[in-house]
Amino acid sequence: MVVLLLAAHSVQLADDGTCADGTCADRTCANVVTGTCTNGSPARFRAVVSIGTRGLFLHCSGSGSPTVVLEAGLGAGHSSWRAVQAALVTKTRVCSYDRAGLGQSDIAPTPRTSAEVVDDLHALLAAAAVAPPYVLAGHSFGALHARLYTARYPDTVQGLVLLDPVHEDWWREAAAVLPAPTADESQRLTVFRSYLERDVGDPALNAEQFDIPGSAALLRASGDLGERPLIVVSAARRDILAPGLPRGLEDHLYALFQRTLPQRLLALSTDSTQVVAEQSGHNIPQEQPDLVVAAIGAVVDAVRAEP
């Protein structure tokens, strides 16, 4: 087994020079830039790509423009998009990846904010020659990264799909509606209060050592999305909160997460639509991948229709 270096990333080759992972049906190596094989069929690309002192795992498949870039939720990697990516390859080029410290990607210094995530993604796409324009799809926490990427690199992003997105004001506004503590409140309410008032601020307590308050501040200053087509997909099922909170409080919190805050996201674009995932809880990419594919496809079509 030898390693061929191409545009700052490595592609594993078998001893006979063919692609070891079968990226092309004719056993020739994929052109990562165009997303095609030598026989013209769509190429798959799976490799750890160097972004300097670290490597990030990238999986691209399909062909066409714009390229869809998938940003997973907190603690989730590229495999969380498996069903979505497999279906999108007939539509356009689509790429998923593992953020630092997840899956096959190298670890990075922590704590991290969305700014470091955006820097990594930008370096990854450049190193792998995945050229814009992009449509970004972000699930949960991934929506924060997708929005900040758009703010930092506005000329590269032409549309967004946000799936049951976390809004930067969720934690602050959820804490504001909690009742005053009492000696006889439920253990569940005490734990939730502790999470909002203390644990959220400690990066060591989440799966990616992610600085939530620091990232929220960045998003509040990130501006709007202009005229870019935006679809916000909200879950209908209520499963983001562990059971046991007072019913009235639980109702208020779900209204905040599933209705109030998504409306603020919709207001960021002059071309926005909300879709409700009626058969899904928070993990929409796994529970209703067909709906996700349809939403992303609609944004891709809107981008292609622009003059």
Number of C-alpha atoms within 10 A of each C-alpha: 10 11 13 12 10 14 14 14 19 16 21 19 18 14 11 9 15 16 19 17 16 17 21 23 16 13 16 18 24 24 18 19 11 18 23 22 20 15 13 12 15 23 26 26 22 18 20 23 23 20 19 10 7 14 23 25 22 22 17 24 25 25 22 17 19 25 26 31 24 25 29 27 22 16 16 20 23 22 15 19 21 14 17 22 26 14 17 21 20 14 19 20 26 30 25 24 29 24 28 24 19 18 17 18 21 17 15 16 9 15 15 18 22 24 18 17 20 21 12 19 24 16 17 24 17 15 18 23 17 21 15 16 16 23 29 29 28 25 28 20 23 25 27 27 27 28 27 23 22 23 18 16 12 13 11 16 24 25 26 29 31 30 29 30 25 23 19 21 17 17 18 14 15 18 17 12 11 16 12 8 11 8 6 7 13 13 11 14 18 15 13 19 18 13 16 18 14 10 16 18 16 15 18 14 13 15 12 21 18 23 20 22 18 16 19 21 13 17 21 13 10 15 13 18 24 13 13 20 22 31 24 24 23 23 25 18 15 16 13 12 11 10 12 12 18 13 10 8 15 17 12 13 20 18 13 17 24 21 14 13 18 21 16 11 21 19 15 16 19 14 16 19 16 18 16 16 20 13 12 21 19 21 18 23 23 16 15 18 20 16 20 26 18 14 24 25 18 16 24 24 14 16 19 12 8 7 4
